[in-house]
Amino acid sequence: MTTKGIKSLPSRKSETREKVSRPRGWVPPSNLEAPEPPDGFHHRWVRAEYRGMADEKNIIGRLRSGYEFVRADEYPDRMDLPSVNDGKYKGVIGIGGLILMRCPIEVKEDRDEYFRNLTDTKTKAIENDLHKEEHPSMPISQERQSRVTFGGKKSQ
């Protein structure tokens, strides 16, 4: 019902919160949530201790590779970040024997390429060893493809 000069308002039923609320779904919080790295850097969680024993070899190797510690005071707006409270890593973002470290993107890409080449080299060596053992009357064939089927007969 409208009278002259008064606008009709939408019904209260159409304005309920349920119509505009986002879909709900609970997800457990991640213990290893890391802040966004600065431009040109990559963050990585690194093991600092294992079963209560310090893993100095791992940390020193990362430092020599170009990694540096990420300190909690570098992110003053993020009060939710866990940090080490005492010891030699005091103030560094860390939880459960892991600490957060950063490295330049170039170091990450070079490291990824190194391990990709290492994997390719080892794969080729295994294939060559396999072909050395092959007998002409029983050749070894390698199929490098996978297939996903969902019931029914296998089609060729």
ROFI-866592 format. One record per residue (C-alpha): residue number from 1; chain; x, y, z. Coordinates in Angstrom, 2 decimals. Last residue first. Example, Ala and Ser with C-alpha at 12.3 -4.5 7.8 and 13.67 -1.06 7.14 Angstrom:
+-----+-------+---------+---------+---------+
|  nr | kette |       u |       v |       w |
+-----+-------+---------+---------+---------+
|   2 |     A |   13.67 |   -1.06 |    7.14 |
|   1 |     A |   12.30 |   -4.50 |    7.80 |
+-----+-------+---------+---------+---------+
end
This chain:
+-----+-------+---------+---------+---------+
|  nr | kette |       u |       v |       w |
+-----+-------+---------+---------+---------+
| 156 |     A |   41.63 |  -48.68 |  -26.89 |
| 155 |     A |   38.58 |  -48.73 |  -24.65 |
| 154 |     A |   38.66 |  -50.31 |  -21.20 |
| 153 |     A |   35.25 |  -51.57 |  -20.27 |
| 152 |     A |   33.06 |  -49.93 |  -17.64 |
| 151 |     A |   34.23 |  -48.20 |  -14.51 |
| 150 |     A |   35.63 |  -44.68 |  -14.33 |
| 149 |     A |   38.91 |  -44.72 |  -16.18 |
| 148 |     A |   42.00 |  -42.61 |  -15.72 |
| 147 |     A |   44.95 |  -43.22 |  -18.01 |
| 146 |     A |   48.65 |  -42.86 |  -17.57 |
| 145 |     A |   51.38 |  -42.46 |  -20.09 |
| 144 |     A |   55.05 |  -43.29 |  -20.25 |
| 143 |     A |   54.97 |  -46.72 |  -21.81 |
| 142 |     A |   58.31 |  -48.43 |  -21.54 |
| 141 |     A |   59.10 |  -51.44 |  -23.68 |
| 140 |     A |   61.68 |  -54.05 |  -22.82 |
| 139 |     A |   62.64 |  -56.25 |  -25.75 |
| 138 |     A |   62.56 |  -60.02 |  -25.26 |
| 137 |     A |   64.34 |  -61.75 |  -28.18 |
| 136 |     A |   66.90 |  -58.96 |  -28.44 |
| 135 |     A |   67.75 |  -59.19 |  -24.70 |
| 134 |     A |   67.59 |  -56.03 |  -22.60 |
| 133 |     A |   70.12 |  -55.64 |  -19.77 |
| 132 |     A |   71.80 |  -52.67 |  -21.47 |
| 131 |     A |   68.34 |  -51.15 |  -22.09 |
| 130 |     A |   67.62 |  -51.06 |  -18.34 |
| 129 |     A |   70.95 |  -49.42 |  -17.59 |
| 128 |     A |   70.21 |  -46.76 |  -20.23 |
| 127 |     A |   66.74 |  -46.11 |  -18.77 |
| 126 |     A |   68.21 |  -45.77 |  -15.28 |
| 125 |     A |   70.83 |  -43.31 |  -16.54 |
| 124 |     A |   68.15 |  -41.29 |  -18.34 |
| 123 |     A |   66.11 |  -41.02 |  -15.14 |
| 122 |     A |   69.19 |  -39.98 |  -13.16 |
| 121 |     A |   70.01 |  -37.21 |  -15.63 |
| 120 |     A |   66.41 |  -35.98 |  -15.70 |
| 119 |     A |   66.28 |  -35.87 |  -11.89 |
| 118 |     A |   69.54 |  -33.90 |  -11.70 |
| 117 |     A |   68.28 |  -31.50 |  -14.37 |
| 116 |     A |   65.07 |  -30.86 |  -12.39 |
| 115 |     A |   67.14 |  -30.48 |   -9.20 |
| 114 |     A |   69.34 |  -27.80 |  -10.78 |
| 113 |     A |   66.36 |  -26.04 |  -12.40 |
| 112 |     A |   64.55 |  -25.80 |   -9.05 |
| 111 |     A |   67.70 |  -24.44 |   -7.37 |
| 110 |     A |   68.18 |  -21.84 |  -10.13 |
| 109 |     A |   64.52 |  -20.80 |   -9.82 |
| 108 |     A |   64.74 |  -20.50 |   -6.04 |
| 107 |     A |   68.01 |  -18.53 |   -6.22 |
| 106 |     A |   66.50 |  -16.18 |   -8.81 |
| 105 |     A |   63.39 |  -15.65 |   -6.65 |
| 104 |     A |   65.62 |  -14.24 |   -3.89 |
| 103 |     A |   65.55 |  -16.22 |   -0.65 |
| 102 |     A |   63.40 |  -16.19 |    2.42 |
| 101 |     A |   63.32 |  -18.19 |    5.63 |
| 100 |     A |   60.52 |  -19.20 |    7.98 |
|  99 |     A |   61.42 |  -21.47 |   10.87 |
|  98 |     A |   60.30 |  -25.02 |   11.55 |
|  97 |     A |   60.78 |  -26.90 |   14.83 |
|  96 |     A |   57.10 |  -26.64 |   15.78 |
|  95 |     A |   56.56 |  -23.00 |   14.87 |
|  94 |     A |   58.66 |  -20.20 |   13.43 |
|  93 |     A |   58.84 |  -16.52 |   12.56 |
|  92 |     A |   62.20 |  -15.30 |   13.87 |
|  91 |     A |   62.17 |  -13.11 |   17.00 |
|  90 |     A |   64.49 |  -15.39 |   18.99 |
|  89 |     A |   66.27 |  -17.85 |   16.67 |
|  88 |     A |   69.32 |  -18.22 |   18.94 |
|  87 |     A |   67.22 |  -19.09 |   21.96 |
|  86 |     A |   63.93 |  -17.62 |   23.10 |
|  85 |     A |   60.47 |  -16.60 |   21.96 |
|  84 |     A |   60.35 |  -18.13 |   18.45 |
|  83 |     A |   57.57 |  -16.53 |   16.49 |
|  82 |     A |   54.01 |  -17.41 |   15.53 |
|  81 |     A |   52.30 |  -14.93 |   13.18 |
|  80 |     A |   48.89 |  -13.73 |   14.37 |
|  79 |     A |   50.06 |  -10.19 |   15.20 |
|  78 |     A |   50.47 |   -9.36 |   11.51 |
|  77 |     A |   50.56 |   -5.54 |   11.19 |
|  76 |     A |   54.14 |   -5.39 |   12.53 |
|  75 |     A |   55.44 |   -7.63 |    9.71 |
|  74 |     A |   59.23 |   -7.13 |    9.72 |
|  73 |     A |   59.07 |   -7.52 |   13.53 |
|  72 |     A |   58.31 |  -11.23 |   13.04 |
|  71 |     A |   61.72 |  -11.86 |   11.51 |
|  70 |     A |   62.24 |  -13.80 |    8.29 |
|  69 |     A |   65.65 |  -15.50 |    8.36 |
|  68 |     A |   67.89 |  -15.37 |    5.30 |
|  67 |     A |   68.47 |  -17.75 |    2.40 |
|  66 |     A |   71.35 |  -17.39 |   -0.07 |
|  65 |     A |   72.55 |  -20.97 |   -0.42 |
|  64 |     A |   75.05 |  -20.53 |    2.43 |
|  63 |     A |   72.17 |  -19.67 |    4.76 |
|  62 |     A |   70.27 |  -22.73 |    3.56 |
|  61 |     A |   73.24 |  -25.02 |    4.19 |
|  60 |     A |   73.76 |  -23.48 |    7.64 |
|  59 |     A |   70.11 |  -24.15 |    8.52 |
|  58 |     A |   70.16 |  -27.78 |    7.32 |
|  57 |     A |   73.49 |  -28.60 |    8.95 |
|  56 |     A |   72.41 |  -26.95 |   12.21 |
|  55 |     A |   69.47 |  -29.32 |   12.69 |
|  54 |     A |   68.97 |  -28.81 |   16.43 |
|  53 |     A |   67.78 |  -31.92 |   18.28 |
|  52 |     A |   64.31 |  -31.99 |   19.84 |
|  51 |     A |   62.99 |  -34.65 |   17.51 |
|  50 |     A |   64.16 |  -32.64 |   14.50 |
|  49 |     A |   65.17 |  -29.02 |   14.74 |
|  48 |     A |   65.51 |  -26.01 |   12.47 |
|  47 |     A |   63.53 |  -27.43 |    9.52 |
|  46 |     A |   62.89 |  -24.77 |    6.88 |
|  45 |     A |   59.58 |  -23.18 |    5.87 |
|  44 |     A |   60.04 |  -21.30 |    2.61 |
|  43 |     A |   59.38 |  -17.73 |    1.51 |
|  42 |     A |   60.29 |  -16.46 |   -1.98 |
|  41 |     A |   61.66 |  -13.02 |   -2.81 |
|  40 |     A |   61.53 |  -10.59 |   -5.76 |
|  39 |     A |   58.74 |   -8.49 |   -4.31 |
|  38 |     A |   58.49 |   -8.89 |   -0.54 |
|  37 |     A |   57.13 |  -12.20 |    0.73 |
|  36 |     A |   53.44 |  -12.52 |    1.62 |
|  35 |     A |   53.06 |  -13.74 |    5.18 |
|  34 |     A |   53.30 |  -17.46 |    5.92 |
|  33 |     A |   50.54 |  -19.78 |    7.05 |
|  32 |     A |   52.20 |  -22.87 |    8.44 |
|  31 |     A |   49.85 |  -23.61 |   11.32 |
|  30 |     A |   46.91 |  -23.58 |    8.92 |
|  29 |     A |   43.52 |  -22.83 |   10.39 |
|  28 |     A |   40.87 |  -25.54 |   10.10 |
|  27 |     A |   38.30 |  -24.85 |    7.38 |
|  26 |     A |   34.71 |  -24.16 |    8.21 |
|  25 |     A |   32.24 |  -23.72 |    5.42 |
|  24 |     A |   29.58 |  -21.11 |    5.06 |
|  23 |     A |   28.26 |  -19.74 |    1.82 |
|  22 |     A |   28.21 |  -15.95 |    1.89 |
|  21 |     A |   25.37 |  -14.07 |    3.51 |
|  20 |     A |   23.06 |  -12.00 |    1.34 |
|  19 |     A |   19.81 |  -13.98 |    1.39 |
|  18 |     A |   20.41 |  -15.28 |    4.91 |
|  17 |     A |   20.68 |  -11.75 |    6.25 |
|  16 |     A |   17.02 |  -11.10 |    5.68 |
|  15 |     A |   16.08 |   -8.20 |    3.44 |
|  14 |     A |   13.47 |  -10.03 |    1.34 |
|  13 |     A |   11.38 |  -10.84 |    4.47 |
|  12 |     A |   11.37 |   -7.22 |    5.59 |
|  11 |     A |    9.44 |   -6.30 |    2.47 |
|  10 |     A |   10.91 |   -3.74 |    0.16 |
|   9 |     A |    9.77 |   -0.19 |    0.85 |
|   8 |     A |    7.07 |    1.57 |   -1.14 |
|   7 |     A |    7.84 |    5.21 |   -1.66 |
|   6 |     A |    5.68 |    7.79 |    0.05 |
|   5 |     A |    4.58 |   10.85 |   -1.98 |
|   4 |     A |    0.98 |    9.65 |   -2.64 |
|   3 |     A |    0.16 |    6.68 |   -0.56 |
|   2 |     A |    1.47 |    3.26 |   -1.03 |
|   1 |     A |    0.00 |    0.00 |    0.00 |
+-----+-------+---------+---------+---------+
end
